[in-house]
Each structure stands twice: as C-alpha cells, then as structure tokens.
Amino acid sequence: MKYVINESGHRKWMSTLLMLLLLVMAFPAFAGGDKPHATVAKSTYDFGMVKEDGGPVSCEFTINNDGKGNLVVIDAKADCGCTRPEFPQAPIAPGKSGKVKVTYNPLGRPGSFEKVVTLKTNGSPSKVRLKIRGTVTPKNK
C-alpha cells in the first residue's frame, strides 16, 4: 500500500503542526507563568501589652506581589469578631505592594490573645495567613 500526500493533505499536516507548536508555546501562560505571587515579609505582629480600656489597637502588614500578573485580594476574614481586617480594593501591580490593616478590640478580653486573619487572593498562594498577638491588661475597677 502506498500513501501519497497531495498538496491539500500537505497543507492540513502543516497547519496541524503549526497549531501544535503554538499550543506548546502558549503552555507557560496556562501553567501559571503570568500568575501573581503574594508574599508577606513579616506575617506576625506582637502588640505586647495592651490596656483593656485603651481602645482598639491596629497594625499594618505589607503584602507584596512578586509575580507577573495583577494581585487581587478578594477577601479577608478574621477568626473572631474582635478583629477587623481592611485590605486593598485595587489590584496590586507586579513588583508593587499593598497594606492590610488589622484592628483588635481588647475591651472585655483580658489575658493573652492570638488571632488569625486569612486573605483570599487570585494568586499563589491563594490564601495568606496573618497573625496578631499580645496580652490585654485588665482595666482598673
């Protein structure tokens, strides 16, 4: 049996080869090559001693985008109602950073505390954990 590729068959073979080549070249984009990457240099903040009647205390974490795409913080959740996170609403460009503010209300919570805020992002990793801790000194009676 003899196979003969005519001009039409040759074009189909070349177009298939070209499509495969383009697919292979585009693979890094599908593999996450242009994905944002979230990093936090310091993910724990220690307030030390906090007065119970001194009012809420706040700190800021810097979240960096070390990836190639825009980093979006989709949501931030604290593990209890005494802790309130505020996160950037605008995308963080590659090579740039944003601030996440975390506020803790010590009223009615004497003793040591450790709270976690989880950021949900469109990047890698998809979840970033931030931690605050300290000790609340009771108010004078």
N, C-alpha and C positions, 0 to 999 in steps of 0.2 A: 504494500500500500504506500502510496506516495502522497505527501502533503505539500500542497502548493499554496503559498500565501500571495494573494493578489494585492494590488495597491490598496484596495479598500480594507482588507484584513491587516495590512501593514500599518495603516493609519489607526485602526482600532487598538492594535498592540501598542503603538507609540503613545496614544492618548491614555491608555490604561497605565503604562509605565510612568508617564508624566503625573497622573493623579496619585499614584503610589508615592512618588518622590515628593510631591507637595504635602501629602499626608505625613510622611516621615519628618519633613522639615517643620511642620506645624506642631508636631507632637510635644515639644517642650512647653508650648503655651497651654496645652491641655494637661500637662503633667504638673502644673503649678509654678512654672518658671516665672510668671509675671504676678505671682500672688504676694500680697502684703505680708509682712512678718512683724508681729508685736513683741517688743521686749521692754522690760522694766528693770532698770539698774538696781533699784532698791525696792523690793516688794513688801517690806515690813516697816512699820513706823511705830516707835515706842513713845507714848506720851509721857511716860514716867508717872509722877504723882499728879493727880487731877483732883481739884476740890469738887465735891458733890454739888455745892451751891454756887460754884463759879461759872455756871453756864456751859453751853456746848463748846467743845474744842474741835478744831479742824486741822487737817494736814493735806498736803498735795503730793501726788505721785506723778512722775513723768513717764508717759508711755511713748516709746519710740517706734517708728516704722522703718525697719531695716530691710524691707522688701522692695519690690519693684512696682507694685500697684498701690492704689489708694487704700489706706486702712480705715475701716469704719467700725466704731464702737457701737454696736447695735443696741446693747442694753447693759445695765449694771444693777446687780441685786446684792443687797446685804443679807446676812443670815439672821438679822432681827430688826425690829422697828426702831431701836435706839441708835442705829447707824444709818446715815443717809449719804449715798454717793451722788456726785454730779459729774457727768462725763461730757467730752466734746461732742457737739452735734454735727459739726462739719467733718468731712473726711480729712485724714492726716496724710499728707503727700509723702511719697518716698523720701527718706532722709530727714524728715521733719519729726516733730514731737508734739504731743498734746498733754494737757493737765487733767488729772482726775482728782477732784476734791472729795474728801471723806470727812463727814462731821459726825461726832459721837456726843450723845446727850447723857451725862453722868447722873442726872437727877434721879434719886431713888435707887441707885445701883452701887452702893458702897462695896469695896473689895476689888480684887483683880479682875480684869476683863481681857478677852482676846476675841476679836470679831473679824470675819472674813467678808470681803466684797469680791464678787465674781463678775468679771467683764466678759461679755459675749462679743466676739469680733468676726469680721468676714475673712480674717487672715489665719495665719498659722502662728501660734496655736489658736484654736477657735475660742478657748476660754483662758483667761488670765486671772489668777487669784492674787488679791492684795490683802494684807493683814495689818490690823492695828491692835495695839495692846497697851496696857497701863494699869494703874491702881487708883481707884477712887477713894479719897479720904472722906469719911463721913462728915456731914455738916454738924455744927455745934447745936446742941439742943437747948 
